[in-house]
Amino acid sequence: MRPGFRLLPFALLCLLVVGSVSAAQTIKYDKPIVIRKGGTYRGNWQSLDPKVPAVTVATSQKVIIEKSNIQSKGTLIYTAFTSANLTVRNTRGVALNPDRPLKEYRYPGRFLAAEEFRNIVLENNEMIGTSGIYLRAYKGQTKLGETVKILRNKALNIDGRYSVGKGQYSDKEYRLVQFVQFNAVRKISGAEIAWNQVINEPGKSRPEENINMYLSSGVPSSRIKIHDNYIQGAYAVNPRVSTYAGGGINAGDGSAKTVAEAAGHVLVYRNQVVATSNNGIAVSAGHDIEVYYNRIIASGYLPSGAPIPAQNVGLYVWDAGGDRARKTFFNITVRDNLVAWGNPLKGRETQNPTWFPDCEPGKCYGNRILPGRITLTMERQEYTRWLAKLRAARITVGPVSR
């Protein structure tokens, strides 16, 4: 540590998390479990086989997993094609290195991978080194209140790096993973991703966008709400390379031929997106999307003080797939955001805060650009602001009752 250099608040948090991992290693774990009937489950489960999830939910009956510890060399919790109604709360999940050679393409397990589900609720969980949450194909019914709620979770190091052997990860090869990935989660009411804390450290993680809405949509009367999240860090496997396509939040992604297939009816507001390299918040596809009152701040430097070659733009609206011609890219509003996006490779006080090549007239307005040089100190201040925000709202992220 350099003389006079203060330990960062989030670095302290990471030290505490390392302690929690060490404590978790003293827990006696049971073998993988397959849940075939509804009920409330509490336990400690692990899988040392990357091909076998630690917990498999194989029923459409309501299942609650709570106050548990789960660790795995593969997927931690898995459910597919059974119309799952699943709640996971106050649970700690740790991804173990798959310990496999690169040719097997194994990467840290998802905390939850769910396909063709009815209802998913994830509340006050802790995720350490996982590849996040993957949700594909919503099959629920609005009249039954079936939806997706991802609330007050804490994640450290969303990681898609491929394993290259025992205890080793590739310094080049990776899988596209996210803190939350919606894939074809369409026409869902009441969906909410809120009050989550996600911190990714360079060299120990590899997310794509931390939150991504791929071909997913709410409805006009109930848009998908992504709000009051703290997202810090998104880096290439090697943060010193110039090519990286990830970032903070993509509110609309995936080229679509029809409006029914496209991303849409999404609200993104009051989030703090900090130091996410390539982009802060993006809209690259979709319709009826509104992005407002967010704080998007990046110095363009790694914590070591080295500039990030892949540093790009803080906030953008770009029809990446040419969907305007298909009439599936329209009505994108981006307003009243605070953006401070340094680009130190082009000058100490140079910024690249916004890029709106495909904003309709009058739809991108009121966005404030913080002038001057953007620094690492300003990034650290955002985490302090986040902690104060949690205190004021009386919200705890991560497990609250064990």
C-alpha positions in Angstrom: 0.0 0.0 0.0 1.4 3.4 -1.0 2.2 5.8 1.9 -0.8 8.0 2.7 -3.1 5.8 0.6 -6.3 5.0 2.5 -8.1 1.7 2.4 -11.2 2.1 0.2 -14.6 1.5 1.8 -15.4 -1.2 -0.7 -12.0 -2.8 -0.2 -12.8 -3.1 3.5 -16.1 -4.8 2.4 -14.1 -7.3 0.3 -11.9 -8.2 3.3 -15.1 -8.9 5.2 -16.4 -11.0 2.4 -13.1 -13.0 2.3 -13.7 -13.6 6.0 -17.2 -14.9 5.3 -15.8 -17.2 2.7 -13.3 -18.6 5.2 -16.1 -19.1 7.7 -18.2 -20.8 5.1 -15.4 -23.3 4.5 -16.0 -24.7 8.0 -19.6 -25.5 7.3 -20.4 -29.2 6.8 -22.0 -29.5 3.4 -24.4 -32.1 2.2 -24.4 -33.7 -1.2 -26.5 -32.1 -4.1 -30.2 -32.2 -3.6 -33.1 -32.5 -6.0 -36.3 -30.9 -4.8 -39.4 -32.6 -6.2 -42.2 -31.2 -4.0 -43.1 -27.8 -2.6 -42.1 -26.6 0.8 -39.5 -24.6 2.7 -35.9 -25.9 2.6 -33.0 -25.0 4.8 -29.6 -26.6 4.5 -26.0 -26.6 3.3 -25.4 -28.2 -0.1 -22.4 -28.4 -2.4 -21.5 -30.0 -5.7 -17.9 -30.9 -6.6 -19.0 -32.0 -10.1 -19.3 -29.1 -12.6 -22.0 -31.0 -14.4 -24.3 -31.4 -11.3 -26.0 -28.4 -9.7 -25.9 -28.2 -6.0 -29.6 -27.7 -5.9 -32.1 -28.7 -8.6 -35.8 -27.6 -8.3 -37.9 -30.2 -10.3 -41.4 -29.2 -9.4 -44.0 -26.5 -10.2 -45.1 -26.4 -6.6 -44.0 -23.4 -4.5 -40.5 -23.9 -3.2 -38.7 -21.6 -0.7 -35.0 -21.9 0.0 -33.9 -19.9 2.9 -31.1 -19.4 5.5 -28.9 -21.8 3.5 -25.3 -22.1 2.3 -24.7 -23.4 -1.2 -21.4 -23.8 -3.1 -20.7 -25.5 -6.3 -18.1 -26.1 -9.1 -21.1 -25.7 -11.4 -24.5 -24.2 -11.2 -25.6 -23.5 -7.6 -29.4 -23.5 -8.1 -31.0 -24.9 -11.3 -34.5 -25.2 -12.6 -35.8 -25.8 -16.1 -39.0 -26.7 -17.9 -41.0 -27.3 -14.8 -42.7 -23.9 -14.5 -40.9 -23.2 -11.2 -42.3 -21.0 -8.5 -39.2 -20.4 -6.5 -38.1 -18.1 -3.7 -34.5 -17.9 -2.5 -33.8 -15.6 0.5 -31.1 -15.0 3.1 -28.9 -17.5 1.4 -25.1 -17.4 0.7 -23.9 -18.8 -2.6 -20.2 -19.4 -3.4 -18.9 -20.5 -6.8 -15.9 -22.8 -6.7 -13.4 -23.1 -9.5 -14.5 -25.9 -11.8 -10.9 -27.1 -11.8 -11.2 -28.3 -15.4 -9.0 -27.7 -18.5 -9.9 -25.0 -20.9 -11.1 -27.5 -23.5 -14.1 -28.3 -21.3 -15.2 -24.6 -21.3 -16.2 -24.6 -17.6 -16.8 -21.3 -15.9 -18.0 -20.4 -12.3 -21.6 -21.5 -11.8 -24.7 -19.3 -11.9 -26.2 -18.5 -8.5 -29.5 -19.3 -10.2 -30.2 -20.6 -13.7 -34.0 -20.8 -14.4 -35.7 -21.6 -17.7 -39.4 -21.6 -18.5 -40.4 -20.5 -15.0 -43.5 -19.0 -13.5 -42.3 -17.0 -10.5 -38.9 -16.1 -9.2 -38.1 -14.1 -6.0 -34.5 -13.6 -4.9 -34.2 -11.5 -1.7 -31.3 -10.7 0.6 -28.9 -13.2 -0.8 -25.1 -13.0 -1.0 -23.3 -14.2 -4.2 -19.5 -14.7 -4.2 -17.6 -15.4 -7.4 -20.7 -16.7 -9.2 -21.7 -16.0 -12.8 -24.9 -14.4 -11.6 -28.6 -14.9 -12.4 -29.9 -16.2 -15.7 -33.7 -16.2 -16.4 -35.1 -17.4 -19.7 -38.7 -17.6 -20.9 -41.3 -16.4 -18.4 -44.4 -18.7 -18.3 -46.3 -17.1 -15.4 -49.7 -15.5 -15.1 -50.2 -11.9 -14.2 -53.6 -12.6 -12.5 -51.8 -14.9 -10.1 -49.1 -12.3 -9.3 -46.4 -14.4 -10.8 -43.3 -12.3 -11.7 -39.6 -11.7 -11.0 -38.3 -9.9 -7.9 -34.6 -9.5 -7.4 -34.2 -7.3 -4.3 -31.5 -6.4 -1.8 -28.9 -8.9 -2.9 -25.2 -8.5 -2.6 -22.8 -9.8 -5.2 -19.0 -9.8 -5.3 -17.1 -10.6 -8.6 -19.5 -11.8 -11.3 -17.2 -14.1 -13.2 -17.3 -15.7 -16.6 -13.6 -16.6 -16.9 -13.1 -20.2 -18.0 -11.2 -22.5 -15.8 -7.9 -23.8 -17.1 -7.1 -26.3 -14.3 -7.0 -26.7 -10.6 -7.5 -23.3 -9.0 -6.7 -21.5 -12.2 -8.7 -19.2 -14.6 -7.9 -18.2 -18.1 -6.4 -14.7 -18.7 -8.1 -14.5 -22.1 -11.1 -16.9 -22.5 -14.5 -16.3 -21.0 -18.2 -16.8 -21.1 -20.7 -13.9 -21.4 -22.3 -13.7 -17.9 -24.2 -11.0 -15.9 -25.4 -10.2 -12.5 -28.9 -10.4 -14.0 -29.7 -11.6 -17.5 -33.3 -11.6 -18.7 -33.6 -13.7 -21.9 -37.0 -13.7 -23.6 -38.7 -12.8 -20.4 -41.7 -11.2 -22.2 -44.9 -9.4 -21.2 -44.2 -9.7 -17.5 -46.0 -7.5 -15.0 -44.5 -6.4 -11.6 -40.9 -7.3 -12.4 -38.4 -5.5 -10.3 -34.6 -5.4 -9.9 -33.9 -3.1 -7.0 -31.6 -2.2 -4.1 -28.9 -4.7 -5.1 -25.2 -4.1 -4.6 -22.8 -5.5 -7.2 -19.0 -5.0 -6.9 -16.6 -6.4 -9.5 -12.8 -6.3 -9.0 -10.4 -6.1 -11.9 -8.6 -9.4 -12.5 -11.0 -11.3 -10.3 -14.2 -11.0 -12.4 -15.5 -10.9 -15.9 -19.1 -9.8 -16.4 -20.7 -8.6 -19.7 -23.3 -5.9 -18.8 -24.1 -6.4 -15.1 -27.8 -6.1 -15.9 -29.1 -7.0 -19.4 -32.6 -7.0 -20.8 -32.3 -9.2 -23.9 -35.5 -9.5 -25.9 -37.4 -9.0 -22.7 -40.3 -6.8 -21.9 -42.8 -5.6 -19.4 -46.3 -4.3 -20.4 -47.5 -0.7 -20.8 -49.3 -0.7 -17.4 -46.4 -2.4 -15.6 -43.0 -1.8 -16.9 -39.9 -3.7 -15.8 -38.3 -1.6 -13.0 -34.6 -1.5 -12.6 -33.9 1.0 -9.8 -31.8 2.0 -6.8 -29.0 -0.5 -7.6 -25.3 0.1 -6.9 -23.1 -1.4 -9.7 -19.3 -0.9 -9.4 -16.9 -2.4 -11.9 -17.0 -4.2 -15.2 -13.7 -5.2 -16.8 -12.2 -7.4 -19.4 -10.4 -10.6 -18.3 -7.2 -8.6 -18.7 -8.2 -5.0 -17.8 -5.2 -3.7 -19.8 -6.6 -4.7 -23.2 -8.5 -2.3 -25.4 -11.4 -4.6 -26.4 -14.3 -5.0 -24.0 -18.0 -5.0 -24.8 -19.5 -5.1 -21.2 -20.6 -2.4 -18.9 -23.2 -1.4 -16.3 -26.8 -1.8 -17.5 -28.2 -2.5 -21.0 -31.9 -1.6 -20.8 -32.7 -3.0 -24.2 -30.7 -5.5 -26.1 -31.2 -8.0 -29.0 -32.3 -7.3 -32.5 -36.0 -8.2 -33.2 -38.1 -8.5 -36.3 -41.4 -7.8 -34.4 -42.5 -5.6 -31.6 -43.7 -8.6 -29.7 -40.2 -10.1 -29.7 -38.4 -6.9 -28.9 -37.1 -5.6 -25.6 -39.5 -3.0 -24.3 -41.5 -1.3 -21.5 -38.5 -0.9 -19.2 -37.7 1.8 -16.6 -34.2 2.4 -15.3 -33.9 5.0 -12.6 -32.0 6.1 -9.5 -29.1 3.6 -10.0 -25.5 4.4 -9.3 -23.2 2.9 -12.0 -19.5 3.4 -11.3 -16.3 2.4 -13.1 -17.8 0.0 -15.6 -15.3 0.5 -18.4 -16.9 0.2 -21.8 -20.2 1.8 -20.9 -22.3 2.9 -18.0 -26.0 2.6 -19.2 -26.9 1.6 -22.7 -30.0 1.2 -24.9 -29.0 -0.7 -28.0 -32.4 -2.1 -29.0 -36.1 -2.0 -28.0 -39.0 0.4 -27.5 -40.8 2.3 -24.8 -37.7 2.5 -22.5 -37.0 5.3 -20.1 -33.7 6.0 -18.4 -33.7 8.8 -15.8 -32.2 10.1 -12.5 -29.2 7.8 -12.6 -25.6 8.6 -11.5 -23.1 7.3 -14.0 -19.5 8.0 -13.0 -16.1 6.6 -14.0 -12.6 8.0 -13.9 -11.2 5.7 -16.6 -8.6 4.5 -14.2 -8.0 1.1 -12.5 -7.7 1.2 -8.7 -3.9 1.0 -9.3 -4.1 4.3 -11.1 -3.4 2.8 -14.6 -5.7 4.0 -17.4 -8.3 1.6 -18.8 -7.8 1.1 -22.6 -11.4 -0.1 -23.1 -12.9 3.0 -21.5 -15.7 4.2 -23.8 -18.9 6.1 -23.1 -21.1 6.7 -20.1 -24.6 6.8 -21.6 -25.8 5.9 -25.0 -28.8 5.3 -27.3 -27.7 3.4 -30.4 -29.7 1.2 -32.8 -27.1 -1.5 -32.9 -29.0 -4.0 -35.0 -30.7 -1.6 -37.5 -34.1 -2.2 -35.9 -35.5 1.2 -36.8 -36.0 -0.1 -40.3 -38.0 -3.0 -38.8 -40.0 -0.5 -36.6 -38.9 -2.3 -33.4 -36.6 0.5 -32.1 -38.6 3.6 -31.0 -39.7 5.7 -28.1 -36.5 5.7 -26.1 -36.3 8.5 -23.4 -33.1 9.3 -21.6 -33.4 12.3 -19.3 -32.1 14.0 -16.2 -29.1 11.7 -15.6 -25.8 12.8 -14.1 -22.9 11.6 -16.1 -19.1 12.0 -15.5 -17.2 9.7 -17.7 -13.5 10.3 -17.9 -11.3 9.1 -20.8 -7.8 9.6 -19.6 -6.1 8.1 -22.6 -7.3 11.1 -24.5 -6.4 13.7 -21.9 -6.6 14.1 -18.1 -9.7 16.2 -18.3 -11.2 14.6 -21.4 -14.6 13.0 -21.1 -16.9 10.9 -23.3 -20.2 11.2 -21.3 -23.0 10.6 -23.8 -23.6 9.4 -27.3 -27.1 9.6 -28.8 -27.0 8.8 -32.5 -30.4 7.2 -32.5 -32.3 9.3 -30.0 -35.6 10.6 -31.5 -35.9 14.5 -31.4 -36.7 15.7 -27.9 -36.2 12.3 -26.3 -32.8 12.8 -24.8 -32.6 15.9 -22.6 -31.7 17.3 -19.3 -28.7 15.1 -18.8 -26.0 16.9 -16.7 -22.3 16.5 -17.4 -20.0 16.9 -14.4 -17.2 19.2 -15.7 -13.5 18.7 -15.2 -11.3 15.8 -14.4 -13.1 12.7 -13.1 -11.0 10.9 -10.4 -10.8 7.7 -8.4 -11.7 9.7 -5.3 -15.0 10.6 -6.9 -15.7 6.9 -7.5 -15.0 6.2 -3.9 -17.4 8.9 -2.9 -20.2 7.2 -4.8 -19.8 4.1 -2.6 -20.0 6.4 0.5 -23.1 7.9 -1.0 -24.6 4.5 -1.5 -24.1 3.5 2.1 -25.8 6.7 3.2 -28.6 6.0 0.9 -29.1 2.5 2.4 -29.1 3.9 5.9 -31.6 6.6 5.0 -33.9 4.0 3.4 -33.3 1.5 6.3 -32.4 -1.2 3.8 -29.9 -4.0 4.3 -28.4 -5.8 1.3 -27.3 -9.4 1.7 -28.6 -11.9 4.3 -30.4 -10.3 7.2 -31.5 -13.4 9.2 -29.5 -16.6 9.3 
